[in-house]
């Protein structure tokens, strides 16, 4: 940690100081060093927002492999991860800037502005706990006092992030006499009065997401989750995402389209996802034979730009396999050039209205006494399940009419099972690090995630027969801070939140 936070000078891209929101997204420009006293709060806020989303992206590169959304070079299975880039972004680019931002808002009395900073701090620190368990926090931004900061108990930190969210919510629900609004630096919601209203709904939605995880160890109840989510997102317009303008490039496009076209490393879609969408795990009963979202995101090809025969089914790659799909035939699914997630201007997404509806659907199911194998839910829970599907269809700009009419999807309130809710959440949350938490919450259960199986084992796999459940502390920290131990075996030892 010392090497990352010893400087008292904020590290902020010089392009972030400009007013235009496009400049706040300039991730391809080398960082400059700007003295903290020369910066206004608006100069610091946008980098915090951008880095909050990108910290999750860096984690998703590995976690997306763990949950079998994709594999490297089409089918490779990742080994354990230190998630070092996410750690560096949180502790170098986010926390010091949040500390400075909060100091500046204390001077100006910008209460709502500070509340947004608290929401972002809660998002980052709760995510850090979900990645590593115990994390540095209380001593993390005091380099002159603590050159070698200690690890804080993960459960304590997680509860502190709840406090931050509650404080932010209370502040945003009360008047702010300062009259200071977010402007173009609000690269998530656009600033102004409506921007603050969306940040309030985001805080409630993120709180519900955290409460859903806390249910596993008895820290919260389904009623707690519902109380929060009912004040959360109300439409796709509330989605927490980082939009890419025309002069920037989405990293999933760079990796999966550009790099594949030049025979460099890329990710191709795994069979776990495709089998949920092509009628394999969930056969359709109506007029459709495949999920309409497939063509919005993927293509069937035998080589770059060479389409597979139209009669061929969608075949995903097996995680850790050799290029074959589950039917023994060569896999043929790749990311689509211009697809929803893989155009050059596709957004990076943190949390959506669709996910909010699946959170509500799951909470209603559990509040109704549901188990991993039971059937039936409440009317409100079933409506939320359908609303989540429709929200994702709308976001991907495809028609969900036939899909939602199919009795394999629209099973009826009395027949709904948990695996159907989680199937739809899994599809809608592609690339989202929350799926890794969902897997851990349910202990990688194939009852909850139909068809789920451990990656195909390789002789050199050091952790045969075991799921990866957390990140290992980065060696940049363990080599320089004796308070942070290096223990590679922790990659298969769950953190307290998921035990």
Order of alpha helices (4+ residues) and beta strands (2+ residues): alpha-beta-beta-alpha-beta-alpha-alpha-alpha-alpha-alpha-alpha-beta-beta-alpha-alpha-beta-beta-beta-beta-alpha-alpha-alpha-alpha-alpha-alpha
